[in-house]
């Protein structure tokens, strides 16, 4: 029994589903890289910045070790969390694809069993439930949102964040006047966490929803196959 091939982007997603071990490995690698960046870049930068009294580090001028450490600290914090969540997203995506692979194999197994049933008693295969497309699209949306969050984090890490923090805190940042470029940059670096973090959570919500829907698809397939076998048994028993 050959089924009609799914349209784009569902065909692409179905072609990727057997690759879930590689996607999971990629997710683990991203999370591990984020851990290394935190260990060898972010942590030393914070340690270097807080190694002196407040008056010393805030009075340091541009080009000093304290200002450089402060820039490294804030730049790293702008993109590493987004990078880490993308790795977690790939891990959840791998789970969804593994569940989708199970559901697909169960359906194919049902088709093989049905093909061995006499044509007069052969049940009609039910159509692919719409929930399959729901979890596929939900997973795709979740990963795309996490990628968008990472792109935004990178843009901030090479733009407003270093531009603002690469100044002396006491001599330039604190005395900044209303309408200045520094205060405009401060508004950006102080506010992006309030909307970028929820954006990441939205992506994760799509992925967790995809997992839940994929599990319901598997349960539905198993119930349908059990019902088909029961009906075939009843039909076979009545003809004896």
Order of alpha helices (4+ residues) and beta strands (2+ residues): alpha-alpha-alpha-alpha-alpha-alpha-alpha-alpha
